[in-house]
């Protein structure tokens, strides 16, 4: 039996695919906000209390009313409503909320599932699914391409759907999925995964990687870690040596900025980086977000920085952005990196502004069976039109071919 399709205004909510459309186009909605919207629609004949929404949409996970307020605001924005207009979701003072837009409900002919198919302009098709971590956080993961698997550990500032149209990531997807099956996911707190999560630690990120591996059904596979995802990949490889055949670390580091600070000047710089993030992200300050973009893409154009800044805003909330940066600064896998037992390729831009190449050299020194390749670039995330990009792909292809 198919799920329900609820039509209202210019929107359609498909419960079988867990997807919202406006004017026929998919709209990204943080999963918990979509849960709230669905519950209000399904019970549109009455006022729904705050307590009921929290119980039905968050279950046994304790969250404050602020989480509900954020989810409602997100849901309203997604359907073109606002707290001032309340054309779709009305606040009933001291009682709760009610869905007030006219709804046409019908049964969807499709099979009930949590899969969204996406075909990009070049014809590549990916499917997006959800798996659930032990603490209830829902993690969105995507697969694209055919052939032997390559799993990319999550790193911040990703969105498994929007990446296809992002100049920051689209060439990565096409390049890495050539002649292989690429699996990637959004880590908790960003992208299409849950933004409002009960816990937000490094161990949670490693646990989420385990959850995705089990959901996909991978037995043994090569693992790619980009930026802070490299530390997560290292921790997983040490925890599950029987599963990781080869490890690739790109723009990665063993120790976060606070941990590796060795003098007062470096400690002050690390503290300033976080202070600027707290202020810049909280205010969604364009000047700060542009500075952040130039650190990732110093060789980019003004259009590149504008695209990157827009992508930043769409991948996570300001609150989570600060939480991410605080957690990144405290990462330290230097004590376990020596226990990685699989062949490892360490790739890094020689003049990386965001993460200095000294961190790649440290990783290569810590991991026993590793090799280091420095690329002629200043970009933390390599762009499609620089000479280092095809070299990056060639090195990965050659490295993975050795293990086949």
N, C-alpha and C positions, 0 to 999 in steps of 0.2 A: 504494500500500500504506500502511496506517495505521501509526502508531507503537505502542509498547508501553504498556500500562497495568499498573502494579505495585500490587497491593493488599496491605497489611500492617497489622495492628492496625486502627485506625480511619482509616487514611490510604490515599490513592490518588495515585500519581505518574504523570501523563500525559506521556509524552515527546513526543507530537506537538504539544501546546500549551505544553510547558515549564511545567507547572503542578502544584502540590501541593494536594490537598484533604484536609481533616480533617472527618469527619462530614458530608461533602458540601459543605463550605464552603471557598472558596479561602483559602489561607494564603500570605502574602507571604514569600518566601525570597530573600535576596540571590542573584543568579544564580550566582556562583561556588560558593556553598554548595550550591545545587541541583545543580550539576555534580558535586560530590563525592558527594552522596547518590546520584545516578543511577549513577555509576561503581561505587560500593560495592554497590549492588543488582545491577547487571549482572554483577558478579564475586563474587557472594555465596557461591560454592562454594569460595572460598579466602581466605586472608589477603592483603590488598593493602598493599604497602609504601608508606611515605611518599614515596619517590622516584617510584614509579609514579603516585601521585595528583598530585603536583606536575607531572610531565611531561604527564599526560593532561589535566589541568584548567587548567593555566596555560601549557602549551606552552613556547615559547622565552622567555617573560617570566620574569625572575628575581624570585623572592620568597623571603622567609625562611620557616622552619618555623612562625613565629608566625602567618603568614597562613593556613596550613593548620589550625593549632589553632583560630583564630577561625572558619574556615569549618565545621569539624567541630562546634564548640560551637553555631553558628547552626543547622546541620542537625539536631542533636539536639533543640534547643529546638523547632524547627518540627514535629517528629514526636512530641513529648511524651516525649522521652528526656532523660537527663542523664549526665554523666560518672560519677556515683556509681552510677546504676542500670544503665546499659549494657544495656537490654533490646533495643535495636534495633541500635546500633552499638557493638561491643566493641573496646576497645583491647587489642592483643596485645603485651605488653611486648617491646621491642627488635626487633619484627618488623613491626608496622603495625596495620591495622584490618580488621575483618570485619563484614559485615552479617549479623546473627544472627536477626532476626525471620522468622517464616514468611511466605513471599511467594506470592501467587497471581498469575501473569503471564498476560496475554492480549493479543491484538492489538486495538488501537483501530481502530474502523471509520472514523474521520475521516481527512481528508487531512493529511499531514505539513505543519505550518506552525508559526510562532511567533506565533500570534495568540490573544489572549484577548478574548472579547466580554464587555462589561459593560453591563447595562441598569439605570439608576437608577430611583428611585421615580417620577419624573416621565415615564418612558418614553424618555429620551434614551439612545441606544446608542453606545458607543464601542468601538474596537478598539485593542488594545495590541500593538505589534510591537517587534522588536529590530533594530538595525543595529549594525555593528561599526566602531569607529574604527580609524585606521591602526595604532595601537599595541596593538590587540586588546581594548580596553575596550568592553564591550557597553552600548549606550545604549537605554533603553526610551523609546518615543515613542507617543503616542496621538492618534487623530483622532476627532472627534465633530461631528455636524451636517452640513448640506448648504448649498451656495452657494459664493460666492467665498471663497478661503482667507484666514486670518489665522494667522500663525505667532507663537507666544509663545516667546521665548528663555528658556532655563532659568534659574531662580534657586534658591537654596537653600531648603530646607524645603518641598519638594514631594514628591508621591507620586501618579503618574498614576492609580493605582487608588483609594487611600484618600481622595483629595481629594473624591470624590463624596459621602462621608458626613462630611466635615470642615466645621464652620461657618466655618472660616477661608477655605476656597477654593470650596465648592460653588456659592455665588452667582456667583462669578467665572466658573465654567465655563458655567453656564446663561446668564448675561448676555452673555458674549463669543461664544457659539456660536449666538446668535439669528440666523437667516437667513444664516449663513455656516458654513464649515467651519473649525473651530478645530483647530490642530495644536500640540501642546506635548510636552515631553519632560522627563525627570529628568536633571539633569546628573550626570556621573560622581561617584561618592562618596555618592549619596543616592537615596532612593526605590527604584524598581525597576531602576535601572541598577546596574552593578557598583560595589560599595563598595571593593573592594580593587583599586586601579588602579596601573599602573606610573608614571604621572606625573600631577601635580595642579597645573597652572599656568593662568594666564589664557589663554594661547595654546591650551592644550588645550580650554578651554571654547569658544573661537571655532571651533576645528577640529571639535568635536563638533556644533556648530550646522551647519557645512557638511555633515557626514555625514548629519544628519537631513534637511536640504534635499534632498540627492541621493537619499536613500532614498525620500522621499515623491514625488520627481519634480516639484518646483515650479520653474517658470521665472521668474516675476516675482510678487511678493507683498508685502503690508504686513507689517511686523515690529513686534511689541510686546516691550518690555523692561521688566521690573518689578524694582525695587531694583537689586541688582548686575547683574541680567540686562540692565539698560539699557546698561551699559558694554560688555557682550558684543555687544549689538545694534548699538551704534555702531561697534565694530571690524569687525563683519561687513559693515555697510552701506558702510564705507569700502573694505573689501577687495573687495566685490561690488556696486558701484553699479548695475550692469545688472540686478540681481535684486530689489533692494529698491525698491518703488514709493513707500511711505510708511513713516515711522518714528514710533512712539508710545513715549514714555518716561514711566513712572509710578513715582513715589517713587525716582527714579534719581539717580545722581551720577557726575561725571567723575573725581573724586579720592577715594580711600579716606581713612579717618579719620587714619591715620598720615601720609599724603602731604599732606593739607590742613592739618594742625596747624601753626599759624604762630607759636606762642609756647610757653614752658615749660609753662604751665597746660594748654594743649590737648594737648601731647605727653604730659604726665603722665596726662591723662584717657584718651587713646588706649591708653597702656600698661596702665593699670588695667583698662580694658575687656577686654583680652586676658588679663591675669592672672586676673581673675575667671572668664573663660570656661574657662581651663585647669583651674582648681580645680573650678568648678561642674559642668562637663560630665564631667570625669574621675570625679567622685563621684556623678554623676547627682543632684546636690543639688536637692531640690524648691524650696528657697527661692530659689536662684539662677535656676532655670528659670522660676519665677514672675516674678522681676524682669525677665527677658528677655521674657516674654510681655507684661508691662505696658508695655514700651518699644514693642512692636509694636502693641498695642491698649490704649492708656492710657484710652480711653473705654469699654473692655469691662467686662463683669460678672465676678464671681468664677467663674461657670460658663464664660464665654468663656476666661478665663485657664487654667482647668483643662483645657479641651478643647485649647487651644493647646499647653500643656505636654505633654499626652499625645501630641499630633501630633509635637512636636519629637522625642520619644524614638523614635518609630516611623519617622522619615525618614532617620536616619543613625546612625552609631556615635559615641560620645563622642570618639574620636580624630579622626574626620573633621570633626566639628563644630568642633573647635579649628583644624584645617587650613583649613577654610572661612573662619573669622573672621580668621585670620592673612592669608590671601590677599586677602580683601575690603579689609582695611586698607591694602594696598599697591597697589590698583588706581589706574591713572592713564591716562586716555584724553584728557586735556585737550589734548595736542599734536596729536591726529588728529581731534578733534570738528569742527574747522573744515572738514574735508574731506568731511563728510556732504553729499551733493548732492541728496537727496530732501526733499520737504516733511516737517516734523517737528512733532509735537504733544508738548509737555512738560506733564504733569499732576502735581500734587503737593499733598499736604495742607498747608494754610497753617501749621499748628502741629505738624507731624510731629516726634515726639520722637526717633525713631531716626535719621532723616536730615533735617537742617534744610532749610527751604525755600530757604535761600541757595544750596544745591546745584542746585536747579531753575533758579534765576535765572542761575547760572553756565552751565548747559547751554544755556539759551535765548540767552545772549550769545555763546556759542562757535559754535553751529550756525547757519549763515547763514539758511536758509529755515525758520525755526522760529517757533512761537507758544507762549506760556506761559499756563496756566490754573491758578490756585491755588484749591483747594477748601476749604470750611469744615469742617475736621476736624483731629483730633490723631492719628489712626490712620495708621500706616505702611501697613498693609493695610486698606483700607476695608471696613467691615462692612456687612451686608445691610440693616440697619434705620436707617442714618443718612441724612440728606437728601443728603449728598455722593455717595452711591452712584448713584442714578438720574442725577444730573448728570454723573458720570464716564462712564456708559454713553452718555448723549446726546452728549457731546462727541466720544467715539470714533466713534459712528455717523455724526455729521455730518462729521467729518474724513475718514472712509473713503468716504463718499458722494461727496465732492468729486472723488475719484480714479477713480470708476467711469464 
